Amino acid sequence: MLKETSELLKQFYDLDDEVFELSQEVMEDIKEKFDEIKEIREFNQYKVLKAMQEANLSDNHFNWTTGYGYNDIGREKVEEIYANVFGAEDALVRPIIVNGTHALSLCVQGLVRPGDEILSITSTPYDTLQGVIGIREEKGSLKEYGVTYDEVDFLENGDIDLEGVKKKINERTKLVMIQRSKGYSWRKSLSIADIKEAIDVVKSVNKDIIVMVDNCYGEFLDTKEPTEVGADVMAGSLIKNPGGGLALTGGYIAGRADLIEMISYRLTSPGIGKECGLTFGTTRTVLQGFFMAPYVTSQAVMGAIFCARAFEKLGYDVLPKYDDLRSDIIQVVKLNNAEEVISFCQGVQAAAPVDAFVKPVPWAMPGYEDEVIMAAGAFVQGSSIELSADAPIREPYNVYFQGGLTFDHSKMGTLKAIQAIKKMKEENK
């Protein structure tokens, strides 16, 4: 590290010698892991580049239409490129999909009918999807339309209970859900190999069952995506990995063409589907973000590894460990109490380029049962490919750290979080 850089870190960012020395030790510990991340990044970068070249992408595709959006060549090109990269037959990539939950909601609402059953084989899904299904009572849930739900818990070692999956599938099972990322839970995120094995088991029981993967936070963590190993459909958010920090909003759904058609009828209306819908001038930023996504995602993963190792060395329990296989960009740190959670998030916020002066506090966020605290000083509101940290204020006081458009920024977020916790403890003595 340059002498000037070390002086800047200590003086301007108020990092004491102890935190600075910890940073230096961590960097030595994690160098080999970074080489692995760079290899995956390189593969995916060339994969995206190839898809754009094969699609004959031109600056003409950055123009946009008005009104109904018929014959929007830019929109069609975006969806062609997404489908190609993800090994899918077709895709929906739209700014009117407001988040990952909306994308997943469109999938389940578009694919199941009254009397069908949804089976989650990765335990209870993420909080915000519970109201869609009817696990938590919400107006307009699928439960009100006569759709039933069941789930299979993980085994004690965190693996999918494949024998339990076989037993739970019945004649009403229409859709099997797999959540790749851990969400607000203490478990490993699923690797592509895990997902493929589970899909193979489901299809061995009934090949007609639709398998849907919640791919949020998982894109470009491996050399394959779920739709390349048998998933019928998958969905995610553009302000997570695939947006590369440049997409202003939106979500994507990729998979079998017949399923994308059914889902598109839920997005707009039956008979219209994906033929309408403006992109509002977002085509260029969506595609440029997608082009940058393999690199940006690698930076976020490197930041998560740094965070894991730093807190491990401080004696905290973390998931995954710094040298574990990773299948999403999320790093979980188990803290000791609510005060540490709040300090952690305030430290991350203090490292932000936007709203660094703001102190986040817990609040009743829509879609969650407990108060949630979020640190998110991002250029795009709610963008979790940018550096952020959040946590429900409940035991066991896990905080979820993710993102970073550059590794250096993500690293700073960890260091400021450590410094904030240290300062809080000293003040409370």
Secondary structure, DSSP 8 states (H G I E B T S, - for coil): --HHHHHHHHHTS---HHHHHHHHHHHHHHHHHHHHHHHHHHHHHHHHHHHHHHTT--GGGG----TT-TT-HHHHHHHHHHHHHTT-SEEEEETTS-SHHHHHHHHHHHH--TT-EEEESSSS--HHHHHHHTSS--TT-GGGGT-EEEE----TTS---HHHHHHH--TTEEEEEEE-S--SSSS----HHHHHHHHHHHHHH-TTSEEEEE-TTTTTSSSS-GGGTT-SEEEEETTSGGGTTT--S-EEEEE-HHHHHHHHHHHS-TTTGGG----TT-HHHHHHHHHHHHHHHHHHHHHHHHHHHHHHHTT-EEES-TTS--SSS-EEEE-SSHHHHHHHHHHHHHT-SSSTT-----B--TT-SS-EEEE---SSTT-SSSSEEEEESSTT-EEEEE--SSHHHHHHHHHHHHHHHHHHHHHT-
